Amino acid sequence: MIRLLLVDDQALIRAGLRVLLESADDIEVAAEAAEGATAIALLRAQPIDVVLMDIRMPTLDGLAATKIIAGDPDLAKTRIIVLTTFAEDEYILEAIRNGASGFLVKDSEPSELINAVRVVHRGEALLSPSVTRSLIATIASRSTPAPTSQAALDILSDREREVLVLVGSGLSNTEIAEKLYLSPLTAKTHVSHIMSKLAVRDRAQLVVIAYETGLIRPSLS
């Protein structure tokens, strides 16, 4: 059973999400919070697998809360999905760097939301197509240097760079294994080594790095 924490300052939205998520037989909404500080306290008091996090909230917003959660060693296994709207696209890069595992727009289909929880719980990154497009557009339009430079990739082997490109393209470990004629375990090991070398917590951060360093060229057509 996937234990989930709902974090949104609107009670009506939380109620709707609870009904939707608990329609899946493998998801349990274990707790709810109306802002980030309460969410963090709940996470430290009970085991939670996935957090569904709103961005704009009073007291402690979703960006700050995500950073605190991702930086807490005791919460290393907790994964965060940020719910966003098109009006919040400017926050996407910051939230990923803060440790979010994925993004979903609030008008997504119910099946997409349930699948997102399952995908992130498996340790994979989740970026909905519209959010990915916005993310790439933001990176491509930058006039200032990217936080992650090309030189940072020098510590990766040629194979690890190849794997990073595939992660950035949205492939799962199984798909990477098939593409490179590896076992799934070997593909997973490569991804783990890349994350360790680049000092990132989540696959979503690898997607950003793949674009920022030019390993993948943004195509917005």
Rosetta blueprint (number, residue, H / E / L):
1 M L
2 I E
3 R E
4 L E
5 L E
6 L E
7 V E
8 D L
9 D L
10 Q L
11 A H
12 L H
13 I H
14 R H
15 A H
16 G H
17 L H
18 R H
19 V H
20 L H
21 L H
22 E L
23 S L
24 A L
25 D L
26 D L
27 I E
28 E E
29 V E
30 A E
31 A E
32 E E
33 A E
34 A L
35 E L
36 G H
37 A H
38 T H
39 A H
40 I H
41 A H
42 L H
43 L H
44 R H
45 A H
46 Q L
47 P L
48 I L
49 D L
50 V E
51 V E
52 L E
53 M E
54 D E
55 I L
56 R L
57 M L
58 P L
59 T L
60 L L
61 D L
62 G H
63 L H
64 A H
65 A H
66 T H
67 K H
68 I H
69 I H
70 A H
71 G L
72 D L
73 P H
74 D H
75 L H
76 A L
77 K L
78 T L
79 R E
80 I E
81 I E
82 V E
83 L E
84 T E
85 T L
86 F H
87 A H
88 E H
89 D H
90 E H
91 Y H
92 I H
93 L H
94 E H
95 A H
96 I H
97 R H
98 N H
99 G L
100 A L
101 S L
102 G E
103 F E
104 L E
105 V E
106 K L
107 D L
108 S L
109 E L
110 P H
111 S H
112 E H
113 L H
114 I H
115 N H
116 A H
117 V H
118 R H
119 V H
120 V H
121 H H
122 R L
123 G L
124 E L
125 A L
126 L E
127 L E
128 S L
129 P H
130 S H
131 V H
132 T H
133 R H
134 S H
135 L H
136 I H
137 A H
138 T H
139 I H
140 A H
141 S L
142 R L
143 S L
144 T L
145 P L
146 A L
147 P L
148 T L
149 S L
150 Q H
151 A H
152 A H
153 L H
154 D H
155 I H
156 L L
157 S L
158 D H
159 R H
160 E H
161 R H
162 E H
163 V H
164 L H
165 V H
166 L H
167 V H
168 G H
169 S L
170 G L
171 L L
172 S L
173 N H
174 T H
175 E H
176 I H
177 A H
178 E H
179 K H
180 L H
181 Y L
182 L L
183 S L
184 P H
185 L H
186 T H
187 A H
188 K H
189 T H
190 H H
191 V H
192 S H
193 H H
194 I H
195 M H
196 S H
197 K H
198 L L
199 A L
200 V L
201 R L
202 D L
203 R H
204 A H
205 Q H
206 L H
207 V H
208 V H
209 I H
210 A H
211 Y H
212 E H
213 T L
214 G L
215 L L
216 I L
217 R L
218 P L
219 S L
220 L L
221 S L
